[in-house]
Every structure is written in structure tokens, then in C-alpha cells.
Amino acid sequence: MSAAWIRDARADDEAGAYHVCLKTGNYGQDGEPFYREDPDALGRIFVGPYLAFEPGLSLILEDDAGICGYALGALDSRAFYDRYEREWRPELCARFPEPTGDPAQWTRSQFVHSWYHHPDYTCPEPYAAYPSHMHIDLLERAQGQGHGRRMMEEVMARLARMGSPGAHLGVSLVNLPAQGFYRKLGFQELLRVGEGTDGCIYMGKRLGTES
């Protein structure tokens, strides 16, 4: 176990943060074996837009070996998704055509490319109570040391100072460790959609009014 530190994201963090997204991209486990044809497929959705549009709510965890985690947030989810739709998604769709043929034969990368063309902008109700959203990923070497809690609490404190009344996040139905982590932070289930590996739980937490 080596020391790690939390800092604000920088413009040159994209590659390292995308790698973290890849290495946690199999429902919290290593996704690299499943995305060899396009290792950045997930990062283009779940990391890149936040670094570009919400740098003040993007935290990086780094140790002597490099970037080993991130916590990302968006103040107003609907405004964030509107900007994503206008400024981010068109290039993704142009670069990565929508997959064709039998989806049962698609690779994991092709499934993600289909998400570029059919994005999921789910915001659980009541939206006014939980307008912000956030997510976090840590490499295995950085887990279990309190870094995740500190990063989440810092992003939530920033959201509260910006006037947000609450935040939500999504977690896979099969990612039980992540669900437990969020519950310990005070998140409660708001909405459940789908089932199995395609299912998702949306959880929310009311934020304080720190100044």
C-alpha cells in the first residue's frame, strides 16, 4: 500500500482517468479483457464529458504509480446532458457508426458504441430534490483505504456549496460492493430499472447547506 493524494483534475488527466474507467469497467472489476478493440469506449461517456464540462467537480486520486481513481460530478444533470447532446455526442456518433446485425453477436465495445447513438439520460424523481449526479471509480490498489469516501464527501460538499439540494448516482444491480459503499455514505434507493447485468439502481442523497 502506497500513499495516495486527492487533487483537482487537470487537462492532461484524460488518458489516466480513461484507464481507470477501463480497469473498473466490468461491473467494478477489470474490463480490459472485454474492450481490447477499443479501450477508451467507456471513458468517452463516463469520464471525458465531466473533465471537459465540470472540471470544478472532477477529482483525481493519484499515487506514485499514477492515476488510480476519480470522483466526478455534475451540478444540474439535465443541463449537463443537454450540453453532452449538443457538444459531445455528435463527434462520438461520427467517429463510431452504430453497430448493425444481431446484438447477441456484438462485442462489449460495440454495445458501448450503440450507447453513443442511443444515450441514457435517466434522472430519477423527484428531480428537484436530486438534480446533481456523480460517480466514482478506484483501481483495486486504491480501494479499502478511505480514499473513496473522502473523494465522494468532497464532491458532495462542493455541490452543496453550489446550492444543490441533493445528488443521485447509478450502480449496476450486480455490483453489490458499490451498492454497500453508497449506502454507507447515506445514499438510498430511488429507482430500479432492468434486471441482471442490464439492471441499474439509482440512489440519491440529500445534501447539506454548507457555506
C-alpha positions as CSV (number, residue, x, y, z in Angstrom):
1,M,0.0,0.0,0.0
2,S,1.4,3.3,-1.1
3,A,0.4,6.9,-0.2
4,A,-2.1,8.5,-2.5
5,W,-3.4,12.0,-2.7
6,I,-6.5,13.7,-4.0
7,R,-6.3,16.7,-6.3
8,D,-8.4,18.6,-8.8
9,A,-8.4,17.2,-12.3
10,R,-6.2,18.7,-15.0
11,A,-6.4,18.9,-18.7
12,D,-3.8,16.2,-19.1
13,D,-5.6,13.6,-16.9
14,E,-7.8,12.2,-19.6
15,A,-5.6,9.2,-20.6
16,G,-5.0,8.1,-17.0
17,A,-8.7,8.5,-16.0
18,Y,-9.8,6.6,-19.0
19,H,-7.5,3.8,-18.0
20,V,-9.2,3.7,-14.5
21,C,-12.6,3.6,-16.3
22,L,-11.4,0.6,-18.3
23,K,-9.9,-1.3,-15.4
24,T,-13.2,-0.9,-13.4
25,G,-15.4,-1.3,-16.5
26,N,-16.7,-4.9,-15.8
27,Y,-19.2,-4.1,-13.1
28,G,-16.5,-2.8,-10.9
29,Q,-13.9,-5.4,-12.0
30,D,-11.2,-5.3,-14.7
31,G,-12.8,-4.6,-18.0
32,E,-9.6,-4.6,-20.1
33,P,-10.1,-8.2,-21.5
34,F,-13.5,-7.1,-22.8
35,Y,-12.5,-3.9,-24.5
36,R,-9.3,-4.7,-26.2
37,E,-10.6,-3.5,-29.6
38,D,-11.5,0.0,-28.1
39,P,-10.1,0.5,-24.6
40,D,-11.4,4.1,-24.4
41,A,-15.0,3.1,-25.3
42,L,-16.4,3.6,-21.7
43,G,-14.2,6.5,-20.9
44,R,-15.7,8.6,-23.7
45,I,-19.0,8.5,-21.9
46,F,-18.3,8.2,-18.2
47,V,-15.1,10.3,-17.9
48,G,-14.4,12.7,-20.8
49,P,-17.5,14.9,-20.6
50,Y,-17.0,15.5,-16.9
51,L,-13.4,16.5,-17.3
52,A,-14.5,18.9,-20.1
53,F,-17.8,20.3,-18.7
54,E,-17.4,20.0,-14.9
55,P,-13.7,20.5,-14.1
56,G,-14.6,22.0,-10.7
57,L,-16.4,18.8,-9.7
58,S,-13.8,16.4,-11.0
59,L,-11.3,15.0,-8.6
60,I,-8.4,12.7,-9.3
61,L,-6.7,10.2,-7.0
62,E,-3.0,9.7,-7.7
63,D,-0.2,7.7,-6.2
64,D,3.4,7.1,-7.1
65,A,2.3,4.7,-9.9
66,G,0.0,7.2,-11.4
67,I,-3.7,8.0,-11.5
68,C,-5.6,5.3,-9.6
69,G,-9.1,6.8,-9.2
70,Y,-11.5,9.7,-9.8
71,A,-14.8,11.1,-8.5
72,L,-16.8,13.1,-10.9
73,G,-20.0,15.2,-10.6
74,A,-22.4,17.4,-12.5
75,L,-24.4,20.2,-10.8
76,D,-27.5,20.1,-13.0
77,S,-27.9,16.8,-14.6
78,R,-30.4,17.9,-17.3
79,A,-28.2,20.9,-18.3
80,F,-25.2,18.5,-18.4
81,Y,-26.9,16.0,-20.6
82,D,-28.2,18.8,-22.9
83,R,-24.6,20.0,-23.3
84,Y,-23.4,16.4,-23.9
85,E,-26.1,16.0,-26.5
86,R,-25.0,19.2,-28.3
87,E,-21.3,19.3,-27.9
88,W,-20.0,15.8,-27.2
89,R,-22.3,13.1,-28.7
90,P,-22.2,14.3,-32.4
91,E,-18.5,13.6,-32.6
92,L,-18.8,10.2,-31.0
93,C,-21.5,9.2,-33.5
94,A,-19.5,10.4,-36.4
95,R,-16.4,8.5,-35.3
96,F,-18.1,5.3,-34.3
97,P,-21.0,4.2,-36.5
98,E,-24.0,2.4,-34.9
99,P,-23.4,-1.3,-34.8
100,T,-25.5,-3.4,-37.1
101,G,-26.5,-7.1,-37.2
102,D,-27.6,-9.3,-34.3
103,P,-26.9,-7.6,-31.0
104,A,-26.4,-11.0,-29.5
105,Q,-23.2,-11.2,-31.6
106,W,-21.9,-7.7,-30.6
107,T,-18.7,-7.2,-28.6
108,R,-18.8,-5.2,-25.4
109,S,-17.2,-2.3,-27.4
110,Q,-20.0,-2.4,-29.9
111,F,-22.6,-2.3,-27.2
112,V,-21.0,0.9,-25.8
113,H,-20.8,2.3,-29.3
114,S,-24.6,1.7,-29.6
115,W,-25.0,3.8,-26.4
116,Y,-23.3,6.7,-28.2
117,H,-26.3,6.6,-30.6
118,H,-28.9,5.9,-28.0
119,P,-27.9,7.6,-24.8
120,D,-29.5,7.0,-21.4
121,Y,-30.3,10.3,-19.7
122,T,-32.3,8.8,-16.8
123,C,-32.8,11.2,-13.9
124,P,-34.7,9.7,-11.0
125,E,-37.6,11.6,-9.4
126,P,-38.1,13.8,-7.6
127,Y,-35.7,15.6,-9.8
128,A,-35.9,18.9,-7.8
129,A,-34.6,17.0,-4.8
130,Y,-31.7,15.2,-6.5
131,P,-30.7,17.3,-9.6
132,S,-27.0,16.7,-9.4
133,H,-25.3,13.4,-10.1
134,M,-21.9,11.8,-9.5
135,H,-19.9,8.7,-9.8
136,I,-16.6,7.3,-8.7
137,D,-14.1,4.5,-9.7
138,L,-11.0,3.4,-7.9
139,L,-8.4,0.9,-9.0
140,E,-8.0,-2.2,-6.8
141,R,-4.8,-0.9,-5.3
142,A,-6.5,2.2,-4.0
143,Q,-9.6,0.6,-2.5
144,G,-10.3,0.0,1.2
145,Q,-8.2,2.9,2.4
146,G,-10.9,5.6,2.8
147,H,-9.9,7.5,-0.4
148,G,-13.3,6.8,-2.0
149,R,-15.3,8.2,1.0
150,R,-13.1,11.3,1.1
151,M,-13.5,12.0,-2.6
152,M,-17.2,11.5,-2.5
153,E,-17.6,13.7,0.5
154,E,-15.5,16.4,-1.2
155,V,-17.6,16.4,-4.4
156,M,-20.8,16.4,-2.3
157,A,-19.5,19.4,-0.2
158,R,-18.8,21.3,-3.4
159,L,-22.2,20.5,-4.8
160,A,-23.8,21.7,-1.6
161,R,-21.8,25.0,-1.7
162,M,-23.0,25.5,-5.2
163,G,-26.6,25.2,-4.0
164,S,-27.5,21.7,-4.9
165,P,-30.1,20.1,-2.6
166,G,-29.2,16.5,-3.5
167,A,-27.4,14.2,-5.8
168,H,-28.1,10.8,-7.4
169,L,-26.0,8.1,-9.0
170,G,-26.5,4.8,-10.8
171,V,-25.0,1.5,-9.9
172,S,-25.3,-1.9,-11.6
173,L,-27.6,-4.4,-9.9
174,V,-24.8,-6.9,-9.8
175,N,-22.2,-4.6,-8.3
176,L,-23.0,-5.3,-4.7
177,P,-19.8,-3.9,-3.1
178,A,-20.5,-0.5,-4.7
179,Q,-24.1,-0.5,-3.5
180,G,-22.9,-1.2,0.0
181,F,-20.4,1.6,-0.2
182,Y,-23.0,4.1,-1.4
183,R,-25.4,3.1,1.4
184,K,-22.7,3.7,4.0
185,L,-22.4,7.2,2.6
186,G,-26.1,7.8,3.1
187,F,-27.5,7.1,-0.4
188,Q,-30.9,5.4,-0.6
189,E,-32.6,3.7,-3.5
190,L,-34.8,5.9,-5.7
191,L,-35.4,3.8,-8.8
192,R,-34.7,0.3,-10.1
193,V,-34.7,-0.5,-13.8
194,G,-33.9,-3.6,-15.7
195,E,-32.6,-6.8,-14.3
196,G,-29.4,-8.8,-14.1
197,T,-26.3,-7.3,-15.7
198,D,-28.5,-4.9,-17.6
199,G,-30.2,-3.6,-14.5
200,C,-29.4,-0.4,-12.6
201,I,-30.3,1.0,-9.2
202,Y,-30.5,4.8,-9.0
203,M,-29.7,6.0,-5.5
204,G,-30.0,9.5,-4.0
205,K,-28.8,11.6,-1.1
206,R,-30.0,15.0,0.2
207,L,-27.1,17.4,0.7
208,G,-26.4,19.9,3.4
209,T,-26.3,23.6,3.1
210,E,-22.6,24.2,3.8
211,S,-21.3,27.7,3.0
